[in-house]
Amino acid sequence: MRILEGKELEDALKQMQEWEAKKAKAIEDAFQRGIATGEDITNLLWTYTDTNLRWELFADLAEKGKLSDEAFNKGLAIAWTEGRGTGDFRAIQYFMRCKKELVMNEEELVYYNSLPDKVTLYRGCSIEEYEDEDGDSCFGISWTTSRDVAEFFAFRNEQEDTAVYSIEVDKEDIKAVFLSRNEFEAICFGGDEATLVTDEPTELYTNYMERKKQELDEFMNK
């Protein structure tokens, strides 16, 4: 790797400083004036944050009431799917108040509307998540309509004590469906009692991993 020196180094440092100043100004303006449109929150989150900071910036703006209804819903979708909101209790509050017609894009709404009135959802997770120290289930809010995907999350790291569980839910209890990562993610807080589907990989997992490998090979060979 070439090391910058002299004028090149000075120019690079100047560009970095200018960028940081521009980012700080954009974020400051957002907190001062608020954000009215989905396009504005999308630009802010994509341009001036990375995966580690995206959720926190969105949550800070939401907590301070700086987002319009449209900006809140569009921002929630981006911050959740492209940030690190998992495990933040505020996510439950945000999804409880989200509006399906705003938080999902057109493709996701079509998929959601195609679901039956009763939906089977799957979650791949640790067995400890299924039963906490008090004997109660303590699942997260992220599920999937695809058992293949659930098996991937359960068994991809070859850890012990992982499994796939399923629940039956009313379609209306699914707060949002996200398709951007091809995970067929469904945000849901309840449903019938969870059922153990499998505690070891099945042929579905094997086939899914083969498809993932093929997709990666095709991408690398482009």
C-alpha positions in Angstrom: 0.0 0.0 0.0 1.4 3.4 -1.0 2.0 5.8 1.9 0.9 9.4 1.3 3.4 12.1 2.0 3.9 15.8 1.7 1.3 17.6 -0.4 -0.7 14.5 -1.1 -1.0 13.8 2.6 -2.0 17.4 3.3 -4.7 17.3 0.6 -6.1 14.0 1.9 -6.3 15.3 5.5 -8.0 18.5 4.2 -10.6 16.4 2.4 -11.3 14.3 5.4 -11.7 17.4 7.6 -14.0 19.0 5.1 -16.1 15.8 4.9 -16.4 15.6 8.7 -17.4 19.2 8.9 -20.1 18.6 6.2 -21.4 15.6 8.0 -21.5 17.4 11.3 -23.4 20.3 9.7 -25.9 17.9 8.0 -26.6 16.1 11.3 -26.8 19.4 13.3 -29.3 20.8 10.7 -31.4 17.6 11.1 -31.7 18.1 14.8 -32.4 21.8 14.5 -35.0 21.7 11.7 -36.3 18.2 11.8 -36.7 15.9 8.8 -40.0 16.0 6.8 -39.6 13.5 4.0 -38.6 9.9 3.5 -36.1 11.0 0.9 -34.3 13.3 3.3 -33.9 10.7 6.1 -32.8 8.2 3.5 -30.1 10.5 2.2 -29.0 11.4 5.8 -28.7 7.8 7.0 -27.0 6.5 3.8 -24.6 9.4 3.2 -23.5 10.3 6.7 -23.5 7.2 8.8 -22.2 3.6 8.6 -23.7 0.4 9.8 -22.5 1.0 13.4 -24.0 4.5 13.7 -27.1 4.3 11.5 -29.5 3.0 14.2 -28.3 5.3 16.9 -28.7 8.4 14.7 -32.2 7.4 13.7 -33.1 6.6 17.3 -31.8 9.9 18.6 -33.8 11.8 16.0 -36.9 9.8 16.8 -36.6 10.3 20.6 -36.3 14.0 20.1 -39.3 14.2 17.9 -37.4 15.4 14.8 -39.0 13.1 12.3 -42.3 13.4 10.4 -44.5 10.4 10.1 -43.1 9.6 6.7 -39.5 10.2 7.8 -39.9 8.0 10.9 -41.2 5.0 9.0 -38.7 5.2 6.1 -35.9 5.8 8.6 -37.0 2.9 10.7 -36.8 0.5 7.8 -33.3 1.7 6.8 -31.9 1.8 10.3 -33.3 -1.6 11.2 -32.2 -3.5 8.0 -28.9 -1.6 7.5 -28.0 -0.8 11.1 -27.5 -2.4 14.4 -30.9 -2.1 16.2 -31.2 -5.7 17.3 -31.4 -5.8 21.1 -32.4 -2.2 21.5 -35.7 -2.2 23.5 -36.7 1.0 21.6 -37.2 -1.1 18.5 -40.3 -2.6 20.0 -41.8 0.8 20.6 -40.9 2.0 17.1 -42.4 -1.0 15.4 -45.5 -0.7 17.5 -46.1 2.7 16.1 -45.0 2.1 12.6 -47.4 2.2 9.6 -47.3 -0.8 7.2 -48.0 1.4 4.2 -45.0 3.6 5.0 -42.4 1.3 6.6 -42.5 -1.2 3.8 -41.7 -0.5 0.2 -44.0 -1.5 -2.7 -42.5 -5.0 -3.2 -42.7 -5.7 0.5 -46.3 -4.6 0.7 -47.2 -6.8 -2.2 -45.6 -9.7 -0.4 -47.3 -8.9 2.9 -50.7 -8.7 1.2 -50.1 -12.1 -0.4 -49.7 -13.8 3.0 -52.6 -15.9 4.3 -54.6 -14.7 7.4 -52.7 -17.2 9.5 -48.9 -17.2 8.9 -46.2 -19.6 10.1 -43.0 -17.8 11.1 -39.6 -19.3 11.9 -36.7 -18.2 14.0 -33.2 -19.7 14.2 -31.6 -19.0 17.6 -30.0 -20.4 20.7 -32.0 -22.8 22.8 -31.4 -20.4 25.8 -33.5 -17.8 24.0 -36.4 -20.2 23.9 -36.4 -20.6 27.7 -34.8 -18.1 30.1 -33.9 -18.7 33.7 -37.5 -18.2 34.8 -38.7 -20.8 32.3 -40.3 -18.2 30.0 -39.8 -17.7 26.3 -37.8 -14.6 25.5 -37.6 -14.5 21.7 -36.5 -11.5 19.7 -38.9 -9.7 17.4 -37.2 -10.8 14.1 -38.7 -13.9 12.5 -38.8 -15.1 8.9 -41.4 -16.7 6.7 -38.7 -19.0 5.3 -37.6 -22.1 7.2 -34.5 -22.2 5.0 -33.4 -18.8 6.3 -34.2 -19.8 9.9 -32.0 -22.9 9.6 -29.2 -20.7 8.2 -29.3 -18.4 11.2 -29.4 -21.3 13.6 -26.7 -23.5 12.2 -24.3 -21.3 10.1 -21.7 -21.1 12.8 -21.9 -24.7 13.8 -22.6 -23.8 17.4 -24.2 -26.2 19.9 -27.5 -25.6 21.5 -29.2 -23.8 18.6 -32.5 -24.7 17.0 -35.3 -23.5 14.8 -38.7 -22.7 16.3 -42.0 -21.8 14.7 -45.1 -19.8 15.7 -48.5 -19.3 14.2 -49.5 -15.7 14.0 -52.4 -13.6 12.7 -51.2 -11.8 9.6 -52.3 -8.4 11.1 -49.9 -9.0 14.0 -46.9 -8.9 11.7 -45.7 -5.3 11.9 -43.5 -5.3 8.9 -41.9 -7.5 6.3 -38.4 -6.7 4.9 -37.1 -8.3 1.7 -33.9 -6.3 1.1 -31.5 -8.9 2.5 -33.4 -11.9 1.0 -34.2 -13.0 4.5 -38.0 -12.7 4.3 -37.8 -11.0 7.7 -41.1 -10.5 9.6 -41.3 -8.3 12.6 -43.7 -9.8 15.1 -44.2 -9.7 18.9 -46.5 -12.6 19.6 -48.3 -15.6 18.2 -49.1 -19.0 19.5 -46.7 -21.0 21.7 -43.5 -21.7 19.9 -42.8 -25.1 18.6 -39.4 -26.8 18.1 -39.0 -27.5 14.4 -35.4 -28.9 14.4 -32.3 -28.8 16.5 -30.0 -29.9 13.8 -29.5 -28.9 10.1 -31.7 -30.6 7.5 -31.5 -30.9 3.8 -33.1 -27.5 3.6 -30.0 -26.0 5.2 -27.6 -27.9 2.9 -29.5 -26.8 -0.2 -29.6 -23.2 1.1 -25.9 -23.1 1.7 -25.2 -24.5 -1.8 -27.4 -21.7 -3.3 -25.5 -19.1 -1.3 -22.2 -20.5 -2.5 -23.3 -20.5 -6.1 -24.5 -16.9 -5.8 -21.2 -15.9 -4.3 -19.2 -17.7 -7.0 -21.3 -16.0 -9.8 -20.7 -12.6 -8.2 -17.0 -13.1 -7.9 -16.8 -14.2 -11.5 -18.5 -11.2 -12.9 
